[in-house]
Amino acid sequence: MAIDYEKIMKLESGPWTVSYTDRETMLYALGLGMGLDPLNADELPFVYENGLKVLPSQATVVAWDNELLAKSGVNFIMVVHGEERLTVHAPLPYEGTIECKGKVTGCFDKGEGKGAIILADTEIRDKATGQLLVTLGMTIFARGDGGFGGPAGGGPAPHVLPERDFDKSVAYRTLESQALIYRLSGDRNPLHADPNFAQMAGFPRPILHGLCTYGNACRAVVEAYCDFDPTKVVEFNARFSTPVFPGETLETQMWRDGNVVSFRTRVVERDVVAINNGKAVIKD
């Protein structure tokens, strides 16, 4: 079924309401590997309800939505998550009730056999007050849906990393069970748990969620440049490059220029870049 450009550009989802507690907040941080050392006083506030802190990347799981893609008519098996963008308007609370609404904001035809690019945004608001908390932006590469006659082009231009040596790096080794923990925050795609399904998709074993690697990079920036204060992050944008296997080590390399932290995340064991063209904006 080919993409109908006029139809897809009118697609919306929601509003839908999500309630979550401190349990979901702590589970998300554990899914990123935080708290592995229970005596780490800097990470303990992310996994313990006494003074609980929230990573801004948690917004990607509390507002999890497959409805837009389900309505779009694309070949879901051929879909790849290309980019994730996050803008913080007000800090996400560690528990509460939020209202979310999504919409398609762009669709580009790369040509027959070359796929399509779909852009979508999700707004997260406090249910009680209506205050806008976070805006999420997502770029989807629909590899099997090019040639539908839509406009040429693509998504936002990637952030260019500095050419000098990186200023700081932080490395975390993921657990062999990392994907099995992380999927409990919402994305239960069997690609991340079922070895047989992973092999059918062309992988030797289940892969780590791209958004888990994304959250891991956010964790690194919060450690390196925010003194473990997640409320300092205003924007967090990145492009996905290579899948990660649970158990591999993720090294996030960072450059700071004023309030902008550029970053990329490398898989140490294979010397490949998993996340590229990263841009975080932090408060002074």
WODASUL-V241473 format. One line per field, one symbol per residue. ss: DSSP state (~ for helix, > for strand, _ for the rest). psi: psi as a letter, one per 30 degrees, with the letter a starting at -180 (. if undefined). burial: + if it has 24 or more other C-alpha atoms within 12 Angstrom, else -. A space follows every 10 residues. Layout:
BEGIN
ss->???
psi->???
burial->???
END
This chain:
BEGIN
ss->____~~~~__ _>>>>>>>>> _~~~~~~~~~ ~_________ ___~~~~___ _____~~~~~ ~~____~~~~ ~~___~~~>> >>>>>>>>__ _____>>>>> >>>>>>>>>_ _____>>>>> >>>>>>____ _>>>>>>>>> >>________ __________ _______>>> >>>____~~~ ~~~~~____~ ~~__~~~~~~ _________~ ~~~~~~~~~~ ~~~~~____~ ~~>>>>>>>> ________>> >>>>>>>__> >>>>>>>___ _>>>>>>>>> >>__
psi->jlkjeeeefg klkaklkkkl afeeeeeeee ffglgejfgj fefeffgkfj hklkkfffff efgkkgeeee ffgljefgkk jelkkkkkek kklflaklkk kllkflkkjf lkffalkkkk kkkklkeefg kkekkkkkkk jjfgglgfga klaaakkkkk klflklelkk kkkllfgeee eefffejgkf fgejeeeeef fgkflklkke feeeeeeeee eeeefghgjf ffkeljklkk eklkkkflkj jjkkkkjbgk jkllkkjeef hlkeklhkjk kll.
burial->--+++--++- +++--+-+-+ -+-+++++++ +++++----- -+++++++-- -+++++++++ ++++++-++- -+++-+--++ ++++++++-+ ++++++++++ ++++++++++ ----++++++ ++++++---- -+++++++++ ++++++++-+ ---+++--+- +-------++ +++++-++++ +++++++-++ +++------- ----++++++ ++++++++++ ++++++-+++ ++++++++++ ++++++-+++ ++++++---+ +++++++--- --++++++++ ++--
END
